[in-house]
């Protein structure tokens, strides 16, 4: 859309992943009467050492230390190949989602409802925070899209490691099978229209 955005906009994903992972682990341990440590320090330590978070955080730190010029020699490897690897990863996650659908039960419809309704509520939160902070229009729109989205890279990996009994297929069904297409097909244009009315 050619909307203006701040340089730090690319960090929003990393900044939003961490609280989500920590909240998920804490909620599970409290609600499931899990005997593992529930102190914030223990959960933060566990979340920070998960593979997905290390890759996200490490990428940010490496980019910051190297700078744009320093990353030039390796940009082809990481930037150009990223889309291909992402496509393969999404195909694999799609298979995980499909395996969940084979065992679909009518009472699991609440996952479908949550995955369809949550993005609209969360997008409003992202829009209001972005407008309140006075961010550029493009940054606000991306913040709304990210808050309306579901993690399908870092969070599932971190939750799988922290909660071995977690049903990752259900999580992937909600994020990739429901929330992702809603955001891509109707969400982004709708959030943009809402943003134009707020500005």
Steps between C-alpha positions, in 0.01 A plus 500: 500500500802728518414614852773670705648285775769534766827303467433308823174358361678175415562445873128483585485127429780421747355734762156338476619137500666508842202614713274257312725201570547594866125557547419163340739309724387682818130447421551131433697441819243686711185352343629144459643486852837424345766415758782666308620847612249780435714791618539771239878460504484126430245542220691792341820296511325205335344723232826681426687174446252354251633449149258734323561788740877455482485515120278810500699683765833387359402627155417842642827520694708387200327753276561776755869414542576453130293787364376526144848509345631209705210277399548559124720190442244265658176679406441271198505195724266637765279746313451340160466140621268595787182492291579154366574360845187668638288339227642155585447561871139606442439186293630289788280692746208449262553124527497533878170689476354241263585217740297681766202530266492122448403462866255792502225483761196732509587617852828638364306772319598743776854500354352607166293774666796630701728503194236694304393752766825579685672677205230768481521581871880494508533714186307779675749483787794527257340793317427690821850443640660611173286815475561583867878467454483722191662241273510548121201359311685198361636409843152524654354273233775242547459514878127436457565206265757348736281537809215341303723214387595171661856378531576198284879497532648593839203440734411145386865394530537661844172355627584155364827508695346643820177296492566162333134398535379811313287436191706691242269380221214688661714813531607476135140446392394819680795708378560376145163347416277780632674820615759521221254487206258736675776757548635466148170494310282747691690615809775719358269704273248535786767609750625756249151644461461520878837672525401763244193581709705528818757740350 
